[in-house]
């Protein structure tokens, strides 16, 4: 599908239309720049054949409104959308860092802590969307993108409900039910969807990052793979990746439970459990050492514990990812055919990045600390101050009235003088 520059310019008169960034089954993506704001953007155009269908346009408009309301650092922001008879456009943040799939391929695999940290960033974004009543329905490595700063952002929110991409299963009615490799059992069965549906997809993705293979062997036919997701149990993670720590593997397998009720109730609960498992496996400070930016995820970051050798902080700052040299891709995102094994042996052989302290060094470590007074001494000072205040108040109550009387009885006070003057002024003159 090629894009019509004149058509886009007419639909978006405030933007300069740039070059094509990528295309796939979900349409073409081109770069753009808002002239007044000087903001670079990515413009996604849905295929013209779908834009011509009123039903698809209505769903597109409804979903775009919800997407534009999502405001979270791990969700791709939608700046604008256009819906009319000849075109459907989404204007989004430009993310030049490529997809998770391309980053893993470029890095030769992720370490286990890095893979878990990336999943935590994804869960932070999903949690914010779930609180707004928005499900993703199609979480996969191709839909996780990176900004130039290294921040991971979840893309294609709600778009899967409107239109499926390559490898996405669509019913005869045109309803998208997900990608076979990451699809939840209830999606296959046509059951009720919930946050647990997205949790299953994240757990599948993390399994693949840690093991290099998917929980179910690849099948030539999509229907065979769908059947396995719907009715069979996945292969235990440690059976194919014995080096994965037991606490981490246990949390991943719970996220892959066949029944939604057996998984975690929320994306945040899944993230907290993963963070705690990481601390058990790699010790406090593992999340800082992974060097993956994670924002607006207080409970998840708190569950990972403070960096070793530093004082706990209310909102620790995670340093940007620098553990792997990645070539930024000028795509947004180009659809990728599924290739099994985006993690694997290469991931387990890498050495975790060295920990970068993100908090101030305690004074006791610098040799410039000042000894604090003993608690008992401080309590004694407080009690003495309170007793002194009480005694002063009692003395004031009993002594001040007496002093006041003596002062005025000797004609020393201005009040007595003024009273005498006033009495003389108002007394009637004697009759003569």
TAWOWO-V956325 format. One record per run of one state. SS is the DSSP state (H for helix, E for strand, L for the rest). FROM is the first residue (numbers start at 1). TO is the last residue. Records with the same first field share a line. If there is no record, write none. Layout:
SS = FROM-TO ; FROM-TO
This chain:
L = 1-4 ; 12-14 ; 25-26 ; 35-38 ; 46-47 ; 52-53 ; 70-74 ; 76-77 ; 85-86 ; 94-98 ; 108-111 ; 132-140 ; 147-151 ; 155-158 ; 163-167 ; 171-175 ; 183-184 ; 190-194 ; 212-221 ; 232-236 ; 241-245 ; 256-259 ; 263-266 ; 283-285 ; 291-297 ; 304-344 ; 350-362 ; 366-374 ; 410-413 ; 427-432
H = 5-11 ; 48-51 ; 54-69 ; 100-107 ; 112-131 ; 141-143 ; 159-162 ; 180-182 ; 185-189 ; 195-211 ; 222-231 ; 237-240 ; 246-255 ; 260-262 ; 267-282 ; 286-290 ; 298-303 ; 345-349 ; 363-365 ; 375-409 ; 414-426
E = 15-24 ; 27-34 ; 39-45 ; 75-75 ; 78-84 ; 87-93 ; 99-99 ; 144-146 ; 152-154 ; 168-170 ; 176-179
